[in-house]
Amino acid sequence: MTSSNARQRLERFAAALPYSTVTEVARALGIHQSKLTTQINRLEKDLGRPLIERAERGRRMRPTPFSGKLAAAAKRLTGLGGRL
């Protein structure tokens, strides 16, 4: 995770966790859903682990156990605390 966009991917991933769907997150961040999905997929590929169980009809997306640890680390590393 040394690319120039790694920090942005971490920030956007951490911002996604309270939402029910990726579409809701993208709308809140003011970006296209496909861009956010691509960034989360890239982060999952970089880390070799799934981070979010995607929403299915009638069910909200859910973070995986690993993603909670990653989100806490991302907030510390990026200095965001709760300001996402």
N, C-alpha and C positions, 0 to 999 in steps of 0.2 A: 504494500500500500504506500508506494512512494510517488505515485503520479501526482500531477499538479491539481487534480480534482479530488484527491482522496479526502481531504478535509471536508469539502462540500458534500461528498457522498455520506460521510459519517454524520454530518449535521442534519442532512435531510432524512437519513435513516432514523436518527434519534427523534426527529420531529414527527415521524410517521407513527410512532408507537401508540399514542393516545387515540388515534382515529380508527374508524371502523373499516374504511376502504382506502386503497391507494388513490382513488379518484378524489376523495375528500381531502386527503393530504395535499395532493397536487393543486387543488383549487385554493386551499389555504395558503400555500406557498407561492401561488401565482405562476405555476409552471405547467407544462403539458404532462398529462398522466403517463404518456409513453416515455418521456425523459426521466421521470422519477422511477418508473419501473426498470428502465435500463440501468440507472444508477444503483438501485438496490440489487438487481441481478449481478452487476459487476462486483459489488461489495461481497455478495455471497460467494461468487467465484473466487475472488481474491482470498477470502478467508476459508474457503473449502467447506462451508457449513450453511445450511438454510437459516435465515434470520426471521422470516415471517411465514406463517401458514396463511396462504392467500384466502381471501374471502370467497365464499361460494354463496350461491343463492340462499338467502335467509340466514346467513351466518357471517359474522364479522371476521376480519383478519385478526390473527393472534400472533404475538411474538413467540418465538421458540425460547426455551430456557437459556440458551446461549446469548440471545439478543439482549436480554436484560443486563447481563454483565457487560456486553459490548456498549450498550447505550450509556451506562454509568461511566465507563472508561472514556467514551467519546466526549461526554460532557466535561469530564475533568481535563482531557487533552485539549479540547477546543476552547476551554474557559467559558462555556456557555451556561453552566449551572442550569437554571430553569428558564433561561431566556431564549427559547427556540421560537 
